[in-house]
């Protein structure tokens, strides 16, 4: 049984109007096609250590690493990604969940 995977993104929105109208409404329906669901999607983030690229944090859970990859590389998301890149600075990480003990 595959472990769940998590797509984690930090965003610094540089064009609020474009981000809100042309990007934000659309990833949710696409990710659902790949079994994804938002766990975190907000600006209430407190940096405790290290470096952050932006104040917005997004975490999307997928049923597997492969499902997360399929979402990101899907034609639907790749058509939307340029709008995200144009309207905010982003760091994205896809990581497999922990399956061990302790």
N, CA, C and O atoms as CSV, one atom per row, in Angstrom:
chain,resi,resn,atom,element,x,y,z
A,1,UNK,N,N,0.846,-1.186,0.000
A,1,UNK,CA,C,0.000,0.000,0.000
A,1,UNK,C,C,0.884,1.239,0.000
A,1,UNK,O,O,1.752,1.379,0.861
A,2,UNK,N,N,0.672,2.147,-0.962
A,2,UNK,CA,C,1.531,3.345,-1.007
A,2,UNK,C,C,1.270,4.279,0.172
A,2,UNK,O,O,0.170,4.341,0.722
A,3,UNK,N,N,2.303,4.986,0.526
A,3,UNK,CA,C,2.186,6.010,1.564
A,3,UNK,C,C,1.592,7.273,0.964
A,3,UNK,O,O,1.775,7.531,-0.225
A,4,UNK,N,N,0.884,8.064,1.762
A,4,UNK,CA,C,0.411,9.350,1.241
A,4,UNK,C,C,1.594,10.261,0.947
A,4,UNK,O,O,2.693,10.068,1.467
A,5,UNK,N,N,1.350,11.243,0.115
A,5,UNK,CA,C,2.380,12.223,-0.227
A,5,UNK,C,C,1.807,13.618,-0.017
A,5,UNK,O,O,0.591,13.815,-0.018
A,6,UNK,N,N,2.700,14.575,0.162
A,6,UNK,CA,C,2.292,15.939,0.489
A,6,UNK,C,C,3.000,16.929,-0.424
A,6,UNK,O,O,4.227,16.943,-0.525
A,7,UNK,N,N,2.205,17.746,-1.079
A,7,UNK,CA,C,2.733,18.848,-1.874
A,7,UNK,C,C,2.668,20.077,-0.982
A,7,UNK,O,O,1.586,20.528,-0.607
A,8,UNK,N,N,3.830,20.612,-0.647
A,8,UNK,CA,C,3.919,21.755,0.258
A,8,UNK,C,C,4.444,22.943,-0.525
A,8,UNK,O,O,5.459,22.849,-1.216
A,9,UNK,N,N,3.746,24.055,-0.411
A,9,UNK,CA,C,4.151,25.258,-1.118
A,9,UNK,C,C,4.183,26.464,-0.206
A,9,UNK,O,O,3.312,26.635,0.648
A,10,UNK,N,N,5.186,27.296,-0.388
A,10,UNK,CA,C,5.251,28.610,0.258
A,10,UNK,C,C,5.120,29.632,-0.852
A,10,UNK,O,O,5.778,29.530,-1.887
A,11,UNK,N,N,4.264,30.620,-0.629
A,11,UNK,CA,C,4.001,31.610,-1.668
A,11,UNK,C,C,4.109,33.022,-1.121
A,11,UNK,O,O,3.706,33.311,0.005
A,12,UNK,N,N,4.657,33.880,-1.943
A,12,UNK,CA,C,4.639,35.324,-1.702
A,12,UNK,C,C,3.903,35.918,-2.891
A,12,UNK,O,O,4.447,35.995,-3.993
A,13,UNK,N,N,2.675,36.332,-2.665
A,13,UNK,CA,C,1.833,36.843,-3.741
A,13,UNK,C,C,2.319,38.236,-4.144
A,13,UNK,O,O,2.443,39.132,-3.309
A,14,UNK,N,N,2.591,38.398,-5.439
A,14,UNK,CA,C,3.097,39.674,-5.952
A,14,UNK,C,C,2.051,40.436,-6.760
A,14,UNK,O,O,2.173,41.645,-6.957
A,15,UNK,N,N,1.025,39.729,-7.227
A,15,UNK,CA,C,-0.079,40.357,-7.949
A,15,UNK,C,C,-1.375,39.748,-7.429
A,15,UNK,O,O,-1.866,38.746,-7.948
A,16,UNK,N,N,-1.910,40.372,-6.401
A,16,UNK,CA,C,-3.087,39.855,-5.701
A,16,UNK,C,C,-4.285,39.673,-6.632
A,16,UNK,O,O,-4.978,38.659,-6.548
A,17,UNK,N,N,-4.538,40.634,-7.511
A,17,UNK,CA,C,-5.700,40.566,-8.392
A,17,UNK,C,C,-5.619,39.357,-9.326
A,17,UNK,O,O,-6.594,38.621,-9.469
A,18,UNK,N,N,-4.485,39.154,-9.950
A,18,UNK,CA,C,-4.308,38.017,-10.857
A,18,UNK,C,C,-4.373,36.709,-10.070
A,18,UNK,O,O,-5.042,35.764,-10.487
A,19,UNK,N,N,-3.685,36.655,-8.940
A,19,UNK,CA,C,-3.672,35.427,-8.145
A,19,UNK,C,C,-5.087,35.027,-7.728
A,19,UNK,O,O,-5.483,33.874,-7.900
A,20,UNK,N,N,-5.841,35.967,-7.186
A,20,UNK,CA,C,-7.194,35.679,-6.681
A,20,UNK,C,C,-8.188,35.328,-7.795
A,20,UNK,O,O,-9.036,34.454,-7.611
A,21,UNK,N,N,-8.091,35.991,-8.929
A,21,UNK,CA,C,-9.095,35.772,-9.972
A,21,UNK,C,C,-8.707,34.700,-10.989
A,21,UNK,O,O,-9.570,33.964,-11.468
A,22,UNK,N,N,-7.410,34.604,-11.324
A,22,UNK,CA,C,-7.003,33.717,-12.405
A,22,UNK,C,C,-6.333,32.427,-11.944
A,22,UNK,O,O,-6.165,31.502,-12.738
A,23,UNK,N,N,-5.945,32.355,-10.658
A,23,UNK,CA,C,-5.270,31.145,-10.192
A,23,UNK,C,C,-6.005,30.451,-9.036
A,23,UNK,O,O,-6.369,29.281,-9.156
A,24,UNK,N,N,-6.222,31.146,-7.939
A,24,UNK,CA,C,-6.709,30.526,-6.700
A,24,UNK,C,C,-7.957,29.657,-6.843
A,24,UNK,O,O,-8.033,28.628,-6.171
A,25,UNK,N,N,-8.937,30.005,-7.672
A,25,UNK,CA,C,-10.136,29.166,-7.752
A,25,UNK,C,C,-9.931,27.815,-8.449
A,25,UNK,O,O,-10.800,26.950,-8.352
A,26,UNK,N,N,-8.823,27.613,-9.138
A,26,UNK,CA,C,-8.728,26.497,-10.062
A,26,UNK,C,C,-7.927,25.265,-9.623
A,26,UNK,O,O,-8.262,24.175,-10.088
A,27,UNK,N,N,-6.904,25.343,-8.771
A,27,UNK,CA,C,-6.177,24.124,-8.414
A,27,UNK,C,C,-7.025,23.081,-7.677
A,27,UNK,O,O,-6.831,21.881,-7.875
A,28,UNK,N,N,-7.960,23.524,-6.829
A,28,UNK,CA,C,-8.764,22.584,-6.049
A,28,UNK,C,C,-9.475,21.539,-6.887
A,28,UNK,O,O,-9.321,20.346,-6.626
A,29,UNK,N,N,-10.251,21.945,-7.889
A,29,UNK,CA,C,-10.931,20.954,-8.723
A,29,UNK,C,C,-9.969,20.027,-9.473
A,29,UNK,O,O,-10.271,18.851,-9.680
A,30,UNK,N,N,-8.816,20.558,-9.877
A,30,UNK,CA,C,-7.827,19.719,-10.571
A,30,UNK,C,C,-7.256,18.691,-9.609
A,30,UNK,O,O,-7.168,17.511,-9.947
A,31,UNK,N,N,-6.864,19.126,-8.404
A,31,UNK,CA,C,-6.241,18.190,-7.463
A,31,UNK,C,C,-7.205,17.076,-7.056
A,31,UNK,O,O,-6.772,15.949,-6.815
A,32,UNK,N,N,-8.498,17.370,-6.977
A,32,UNK,CA,C,-9.475,16.340,-6.607
A,32,UNK,C,C,-9.481,15.194,-7.604
A,32,UNK,O,O,-9.741,14.049,-7.235
A,33,UNK,N,N,-9.195,15.499,-8.878
A,33,UNK,CA,C,-9.132,14.448,-9.897
A,33,UNK,C,C,-8.024,13.446,-9.601
A,33,UNK,O,O,-8.082,12.303,-10.054
A,34,UNK,N,N,-7.010,13.872,-8.837
A,34,UNK,CA,C,-5.873,13.020,-8.516
A,34,UNK,C,C,-5.896,12.569,-7.054
A,34,UNK,O,O,-4.892,12.083,-6.534
A,35,UNK,N,N,-7.047,12.733,-6.397
A,35,UNK,CA,C,-7.204,12.286,-5.009
A,35,UNK,C,C,-6.647,13.242,-3.983
A,35,UNK,O,O,-6.473,12.868,-2.824
A,36,UNK,N,N,-6.358,14.483,-4.385
A,36,UNK,CA,C,-5.762,15.452,-3.475
A,36,UNK,C,C,-6.791,16.217,-2.664
A,36,UNK,O,O,-7.942,16.382,-3.069
A,37,UNK,N,N,-6.338,16.680,-1.501
A,37,UNK,CA,C,-7.187,17.535,-0.670
A,37,UNK,C,C,-6.296,18.483,0.119
A,37,UNK,O,O,-5.216,18.114,0.579
A,38,UNK,N,N,-6.782,19.732,0.265
A,38,UNK,CA,C,-6.038,20.722,1.029
A,38,UNK,C,C,-6.026,20.354,2.501
A,38,UNK,O,O,-7.066,20.031,3.075
A,39,UNK,N,N,-4.853,20.401,3.111
A,39,UNK,CA,C,-4.722,20.291,4.563
A,39,UNK,C,C,-4.457,21.665,5.157
A,39,UNK,O,O,-4.938,21.990,6.242
A,40,UNK,N,N,-3.683,22.469,4.430
A,40,UNK,CA,C,-3.369,23.836,4.853
A,40,UNK,C,C,-3.487,24.726,3.630
A,40,UNK,O,O,-3.025,24.379,2.542
A,41,UNK,N,N,-4.111,25.877,3.824
A,41,UNK,CA,C,-4.208,26.847,2.720
A,41,UNK,C,C,-4.528,28.203,3.354
A,41,UNK,O,O,-5.679,28.638,3.350
A,42,UNK,N,N,-3.505,28.868,3.897
A,42,UNK,CA,C,-3.770,30.157,4.527
A,42,UNK,C,C,-2.490,30.950,4.764
A,42,UNK,O,O,-1.378,30.484,4.516
A,43,UNK,N,N,-2.697,32.164,5.253
A,43,UNK,CA,C,-1.596,33.083,5.530
A,43,UNK,C,C,-1.254,33.143,7.021
A,43,UNK,O,O,-0.396,33.929,7.422
A,44,UNK,N,N,-1.897,32.342,7.827
A,44,UNK,CA,C,-1.615,32.339,9.266
A,44,UNK,C,C,-0.472,31.372,9.545
A,44,UNK,O,O,-0.676,30.258,10.027
A,45,UNK,N,N,0.731,31.828,9.230
A,45,UNK,CA,C,1.941,31.022,9.334
A,45,UNK,C,C,2.923,31.753,10.221
A,45,UNK,O,O,3.114,32.962,10.086
A,46,UNK,N,N,3.535,31.031,11.114
A,46,UNK,CA,C,4.521,31.611,12.018
A,46,UNK,C,C,5.871,30.935,11.770
A,46,UNK,O,O,6.040,29.752,12.066
A,47,UNK,N,N,6.812,31.674,11.237
A,47,UNK,CA,C,8.148,31.152,10.991
A,47,UNK,C,C,8.895,31.077,12.313
A,47,UNK,O,O,9.111,32.103,12.958
A,48,UNK,N,N,9.289,29.891,12.723
A,48,UNK,CA,C,10.001,29.710,13.982
A,48,UNK,C,C,11.517,29.649,13.784
A,48,UNK,O,O,12.276,30.084,14.650
A,49,UNK,N,N,11.953,29.114,12.653
A,49,UNK,CA,C,13.382,29.043,12.343
A,49,UNK,C,C,13.557,28.996,10.838
A,49,UNK,O,O,12.626,28.648,10.111
A,50,UNK,N,N,14.743,29.344,10.367
A,50,UNK,CA,C,15.055,29.187,8.962
A,50,UNK,C,C,14.607,30.341,8.096
A,50,UNK,O,O,14.393,31.458,8.565
A,51,UNK,N,N,14.469,30.032,6.797
A,51,UNK,CA,C,14.156,31.032,5.786
A,51,UNK,C,C,12.849,30.644,5.110
A,51,UNK,O,O,12.625,29.475,4.795
A,52,UNK,N,N,12.000,31.622,4.893
A,52,UNK,CA,C,10.728,31.397,4.212
A,52,UNK,C,C,10.677,32.272,2.973
A,52,UNK,O,O,11.148,33.410,2.990
A,53,UNK,N,N,10.103,31.740,1.889
A,53,UNK,CA,C,9.984,32.570,0.692
A,53,UNK,C,C,8.728,33.419,0.742
A,53,UNK,O,O,8.619,34.403,0.010
A,54,UNK,N,N,7.779,33.056,1.591
A,54,UNK,CA,C,6.555,33.843,1.626
A,54,UNK,C,C,5.647,33.490,2.776
A,54,UNK,O,O,5.818,32.456,3.422
A,55,UNK,N,N,4.690,34.344,3.030
A,55,UNK,CA,C,3.820,34.162,4.192
A,55,UNK,C,C,2.657,33.196,3.980
A,55,UNK,O,O,1.991,32.836,4.950
A,56,UNK,N,N,2.390,32.765,2.753
A,56,UNK,CA,C,1.263,31.852,2.516
A,56,UNK,C,C,1.781,30.419,2.453
A,56,UNK,O,O,2.790,30.145,1.804
A,57,UNK,N,N,1.085,29.509,3.129
A,57,UNK,CA,C,1.478,28.104,3.143
A,57,UNK,C,C,0.328,27.258,2.630
A,57,UNK,O,O,-0.830,27.459,2.997
A,58,UNK,N,N,0.674,26.304,1.770
A,58,UNK,CA,C,-0.295,25.370,1.220
A,58,UNK,C,C,0.266,23.969,1.415
A,58,UNK,O,O,1.443,23.726,1.146
A,59,UNK,N,N,-0.569,23.050,1.879
A,59,UNK,CA,C,-0.191,21.645,1.968
A,59,UNK,C,C,-1.353,20.825,1.421
A,59,UNK,O,O,-2.474,20.906,1.923
A,60,UNK,N,N,-1.073,20.037,0.391
A,60,UNK,CA,C,-2.082,19.209,-0.254
A,60,UNK,C,C,-1.675,17.751,-0.061
A,60,UNK,O,O,-0.551,17.366,-0.379
A,61,UNK,N,N,-2.587,16.955,0.457
A,61,UNK,CA,C,-2.329,15.527,0.646
A,61,UNK,C,C,-2.828,14.766,-0.575
A,61,UNK,O,O,-3.933,15.004,-1.063
A,62,UNK,N,N,-1.994,13.845,-1.063
A,62,UNK,CA,C,-2.349,12.956,-2.158
A,62,UNK,C,C,-2.224,11.513,-1.676
A,62,UNK,O,O,-1.482,11.248,-0.729
A,63,UNK,N,N,-2.927,10.584,-2.302
A,63,UNK,CA,C,-2.860,9.198,-1.845
A,63,UNK,C,C,-1.495,8.543,-2.040
A,63,UNK,O,O,-1.194,7.532,-1.406
A,64,UNK,N,N,-0.671,9.116,-2.914
A,64,UNK,CA,C,0.660,8.550,-3.166
A,64,UNK,C,C,1.547,9.612,-3.812
A,64,UNK,O,O,1.077,10.649,-4.281
A,65,UNK,N,N,2.846,9.316,-3.820
A,65,UNK,CA,C,3.800,10.194,-4.487
A,65,UNK,C,C,3.468,10.288,-5.976
A,65,UNK,O,O,3.537,11.365,-6.569
A,66,UNK,N,N,3.110,9.159,-6.567
A,66,UNK,CA,C,2.772,9.143,-7.986
A,66,UNK,C,C,1.561,10.026,-8.280
A,66,UNK,O,O,1.549,10.739,-9.283
A,67,UNK,N,N,0.547,9.988,-7.424
A,67,UNK,CA,C,-0.641,10.826,-7.624
A,67,UNK,C,C,-0.272,12.309,-7.542
A,67,UNK,O,O,-0.796,13.120,-8.304
A,68,UNK,N,N,0.627,12.664,-6.623
A,68,UNK,CA,C,1.093,14.049,-6.520
A,68,UNK,C,C,1.831,14.488,-7.770
A,68,UNK,O,O,1.651,15.608,-8.247
A,69,UNK,N,N,2.668,13.597,-8.299
A,69,UNK,CA,C,3.387,13.900,-9.545
A,69,UNK,C,C,2.411,14.046,-10.710
A,69,UNK,O,O,2.532,14.959,-11.527
A,70,UNK,N,N,1.449,13.137,-10.773
A,70,UNK,CA,C,0.467,13.185,-11.863
A,70,UNK,C,C,-0.313,14.494,-11.829
A,70,UNK,O,O,-0.597,15.075,-12.876
A,71,UNK,N,N,-0.660,14.960,-10.636
A,71,UNK,CA,C,-1.344,16.254,-10.497
A,71,UNK,C,C,-0.460,17.378,-11.030
A,71,UNK,O,O,-0.870,18.146,-11.900
A,72,UNK,N,N,0.767,17.463,-10.492
A,72,UNK,CA,C,1.649,18.574,-10.853
A,72,UNK,C,C,1.951,18.598,-12.351
A,72,UNK,O,O,1.934,19.663,-12.967
A,73,UNK,N,N,2.225,17.443,-12.935
A,73,UNK,CA,C,2.601,17.377,-14.346
A,73,UNK,C,C,1.408,17.221,-15.287
A,73,UNK,O,O,1.589,17.105,-16.499
A,74,UNK,N,N,0.195,17.218,-14.741
A,74,UNK,CA,C,-0.987,17.082,-15.595
A,74,UNK,C,C,-1.102,18.277,-16.543
A,74,UNK,O,O,-0.637,19.377,-16.242
A,75,UNK,N,N,-1.719,18.038,-17.670
A,75,UNK,CA,C,-1.932,19.108,-18.639
A,75,UNK,C,C,-2.739,20.242,-18.015
A,75,UNK,O,O,-2.456,21.417,-18.249
A,76,UNK,N,N,-3.755,19.880,-17.213
A,76,UNK,CA,C,-4.602,20.909,-16.600
A,76,UNK,C,C,-3.800,21.827,-15.682
A,76,UNK,O,O,-3.937,23.049,-15.741
A,77,UNK,N,N,-2.950,21.221,-14.819
A,77,UNK,CA,C,-2.196,22.072,-13.903
A,77,UNK,C,C,-1.082,22.822,-14.616
A,77,UNK,O,O,-0.810,23.978,-14.291
A,78,UNK,N,N,-0.444,22.190,-15.570
A,78,UNK,CA,C,0.643,22.867,-16.281
A,78,UNK,C,C,0.135,24.053,-17.099
A,78,UNK,O,O,0.900,24.979,-17.370
A,79,UNK,N,N,-1.131,24.045,-17.495
A,79,UNK,CA,C,-1.712,25.215,-18.153
A,79,UNK,C,C,-1.953,26.339,-17.153
A,79,UNK,O,O,-1.925,27.512,-17.524
A,80,UNK,N,N,-2.188,25.994,-15.892
A,80,UNK,CA,C,-2.451,26.969,-14.836
A,80,UNK,C,C,-1.169,27.490,-14.173
A,80,UNK,O,O,-1.140,28.625,-13.699
A,81,UNK,N,N,-0.122,26.680,-14.136
A,81,UNK,CA,C,1.115,27.033,-13.439
A,81,UNK,C,C,1.726,28.368,-13.883
A,81,UNK,O,O,2.228,29.094,-13.025
A,82,UNK,N,N,1.713,28.732,-15.160
A,82,UNK,CA,C,2.280,30.030,-15.544
A,82,UNK,C,C,1.571,31.218,-14.883
A,82,UNK,O,O,2.199,32.243,-14.620
A,83,UNK,N,N,0.287,31.085,-14.619
A,83,UNK,CA,C,-0.442,32.157,-13.933
A,83,UNK,C,C,0.076,32.285,-12.501
A,83,UNK,O,O,0.272,33.393,-12.003
A,84,UNK,N,N,0.300,31.131,-11.835
A,84,UNK,CA,C,0.873,31.167,-10.481
A,84,UNK,C,C,2.253,31.814,-10.512
A,84,UNK,O,O,2.557,32.678,-9.690
A,85,UNK,N,N,3.073,31.404,-11.445
A,85,UNK,CA,C,4.434,31.946,-11.519
A,85,UNK,C,C,4.440,33.443,-11.806
A,85,UNK,O,O,5.325,34.165,-11.347
A,86,UNK,N,N,3.449,33.908,-12.566
A,86,UNK,CA,C,3.342,35.325,-12.904
A,86,UNK,C,C,2.817,36.154,-11.727
A,86,UNK,O,O,3.111,37.345,-11.628
A,87,UNK,N,N,2.051,35.534,-10.848
A,87,UNK,CA,C,1.400,36.296,-9.776
A,87,UNK,C,C,1.998,36.083,-8.396
A,87,UNK,O,O,1.576,36.734,-7.440
A,88,UNK,N,N,2.976,35.183,-8.267
A,88,UNK,CA,C,3.609,35.005,-6.957
A,88,UNK,C,C,4.942,34.273,-7.087
A,88,UNK,O,O,5.200,33.571,-8.065
A,89,UNK,N,N,5.772,34.462,-6.073
A,89,UNK,CA,C,7.015,33.708,-5.939
A,89,UNK,C,C,6.667,32.458,-5.142
A,89,UNK,O,O,5.955,32.536,-4.141
A,90,UNK,N,N,7.169,31.303,-5.583
A,90,UNK,CA,C,6.744,30.055,-4.978
A,90,UNK,C,C,7.904,29.094,-4.788
A,90,UNK,O,O,8.812,29.026,-5.616
A,91,UNK,N,N,7.865,28.354,-3.694
A,91,UNK,CA,C,8.693,27.180,-3.488
A,91,UNK,C,C,7.739,26.004,-3.327
A,91,UNK,O,O,6.834,26.053,-2.494
A,92,UNK,N,N,7.929,24.949,-4.110
A,92,UNK,CA,C,7.078,23.753,-4.038
A,92,UNK,C,C,7.925,22.538,-3.742
A,92,UNK,O,O,9.014,22.378,-4.293
A,93,UNK,N,N,7.420,21.676,-2.865
A,93,UNK,CA,C,8.101,20.428,-2.509
A,93,UNK,C,C,7.065,19.316,-2.498
A,93,UNK,O,O,5.975,19.488,-1.952
A,94,UNK,N,N,7.392,18.182,-3.094
A,94,UNK,CA,C,6.552,17.002,-3.023
A,94,UNK,C,C,7.306,15.965,-2.209
A,94,UNK,O,O,8.435,15.610,-2.547
A,95,UNK,N,N,6.689,15.476,-1.135
A,95,UNK,CA,C,7.374,14.531,-0.245
A,95,UNK,C,C,6.443,13.385,0.121
A,95,UNK,O,O,5.244,13.572,0.331
A,96,UNK,N,N,7.022,12.207,0.192
A,96,UNK,CA,C,6.264,11.044,0.635
A,96,UNK,C,C,6.117,11.102,2.157
A,96,UNK,O,O,7.026,11.533,2.867
A,97,UNK,N,N,4.957,10.662,2.638
A,97,UNK,CA,C,4.698,10.646,4.080
A,97,UNK,C,C,5.552,9.607,4.798
A,97,UNK,O,O,6.214,8.782,4.168
A,98,UNK,N,N,5.526,9.662,6.086
A,98,UNK,CA,C,6.307,8.771,6.943
A,98,UNK,C,C,5.529,7.492,7.200
A,98,UNK,O,O,4.362,7.536,7.590
A,99,UNK,N,N,6.166,6.367,6.984
A,99,UNK,CA,C,5.487,5.089,7.169
A,99,UNK,C,C,6.063,4.246,8.286
A,99,UNK,O,O,5.628,3.114,8.497
A,100,UNK,N,N,7.040,4.784,9.007
A,100,UNK,CA,C,7.681,4.008,10.050
A,100,UNK,C,C,7.020,4.174,11.406
A,100,UNK,O,O,5.931,4.734,11.527
A,101,UNK,N,N,7.689,3.685,12.396
A,101,UNK,CA,C,7.211,3.768,13.775
A,101,UNK,C,C,8.018,4.829,14.510
A,101,UNK,O,O,9.187,5.067,14.209
A,102,UNK,N,N,7.367,5.457,15.477
A,102,UNK,CA,C,8.075,6.366,16.368
A,102,UNK,C,C,8.310,7.744,15.903
A,102,UNK,O,O,8.904,8.546,16.624
